Amino acid sequence: MKRALISVYDKRGIVEFAKELVSLGWEIISTGGTGETLKDEGIPFVDIEEVTKFPEILDGRVKTLHPNIHGGLLYKRDDDEHVKILNNLNIGSIDMVVNNLYPFEETITREGVRHEEIIENIDIGGPSMIRAAAKNYKYVTVVIDPSDYDKVLEELKTKGETTLDLRRQLARKVFQYTAYYDSLIANYFNSLDQVDFPEIITLSFKDKQELRYGENPHQRAAFYREYKDIEGTIADAVQIHGKELSFNNINDGNGALEILKEFDEPTVVAVKHANPCGIASGKDLLEAYLKAYECDKVSIFGGIVAANRVIDEEVAKMINEIFIEIVMAPDYTEKALEILTSKKNIRILKLPNIMRRDYATYDVKKVLGGVLIQERNDKLLDKELRVVTRRKPTEEEMEDLIFGWKAVKGVKSNGVLLAKDKATIGIGLGEVNRVWAVKAAIERAKEKAKGAVLASDGFFPFKDSIEALAEAGVTAIIQPGGSIRDEESIKEADKNGMAMVFTGMRHFKH
């Protein structure tokens, strides 16, 4: 008689599965809570203690860690010596394990959970058992996911046993699951000791979403979510309308959100190819949208619009006047949704916690042969602003300088932007030298550059950028400072009656 050991925390579908196994002639071994569930349903089973000839001890911490269990799982059925040893020791075969682990992930993400409870939800016997079964997949079937019950039953009914292919697939899921489970535990212990960069890094992602392709159609791609801290992110967005998100949609959308989270007042961020093409704040969302649109009426076409206030009918009408790929907002009025959904393909995302900023996560970049990990750039300023020119900025200029400094954080380096009335009017980004970025921003702003301010993500290595800005009529600059030629830039600004503020920190973005 074939025997299955069933011990599950997640009991979805287990009663039906166990009944089918019994009807197919299997004997069931079970433990604790699972045994009680089976008993209540009148399903016959053998208690684990009858197999181990040993009681559960230490409040259930030890019940399956026994040679009668692991011997029955790990022996090679076609190895005469293995068979002889089991016969001599009177150990019976265990041909299937149905198990899922203590809910460690659910426990650590629960509000106010105590350390002692977290420790008790580190499963020991379960991982040992399913890993043993997975290692011996040539002979043993291991099921950890209720969604696989039907596949197993279908093969048992049609073939009399599970196929090697299915057993290998199920074993693969086990090792992925236990690796993920252990990574959560490792990262929890890292957090206890405040270890940000451990000797060995384990990253925990789940819930794979197949994507049609990557950045280009010839590249395969998928999206995985973190297990926590996803509120207010693309990973937690509710899609109300439109086609599935693509690789570029997700990447570009994230870029828009990173910028938007810098602003408290009504703000709209327009993004194209992960770069901002318009950022603006206003007294209300309509004003913010119109100013962001005016920054670059061409590039916003086919882009992404992110807003930090509820989108109403008037804003929805303006958005619908052009082709927009994605709209993201904390919510939408009923009339706004009616207007936006009149276009079949527009993707509409709702992120109620869109303004959340406190993410205990890291920025990760994969490179050939390794991975770069750094803290998120979640600071705006870490010291007092320092006016370094004879002229101080006016109150209006200072407001625009602070706006520009928030906005330039999301611009690819070398990055600068011109701002006026809390709106970008020209952006220069991704250039290999700063004066090119400055000239690009001036060219895009045209006559609007007169009276505007400029924010730069890095210092000016030469005074040529200041000369170009003065000629365009720019009146104030905010930049990190720190160049060996800072004095040249300051003198050039003074010469042209410009105000310049040093932040003492940079915001490179690559």
Protein Blocks (a to p, Z undefined) as FASTA:
>chain_A
ZZdddddfblghklmmmmmmmmnopacddefjlmmmmmmnopacddfklmnopaceehhl
amklcfklmmmmmpcfklmklmmmmmmnopacdfbdcdddddfklmmmpghiafklmmmm
pcfklmmmmmmmmmmmmmpccdfbfklmmmmmmmmmmnopacfklmmmmmmmmmmmmmmm
mmmmmmmmmmmnopabgfbdcdddehiacdfbdfbfklccdddddfbhkehiaklpccfb
dcdddfklmmmmmmmmmmmmmpmbdcddddeehiafbdcddfblklmmmmmmmmommlmg
opacddfbdcdfklmmmmmmpccfbdcdfbdcfklmmmmmmpmklccdddfklmbcbdcb
ddddddehiacdddddfbfbfcdcddfbfbdcdfklmmmmmmmmmmmmmpccddddddee
hiafbdcehiabfklmmmmmmmmnmmmlgopacddfbdcfbfklmmmmmmnopabdcdeb
hiaklmmmmmmmmmnopacddehiacddZZ
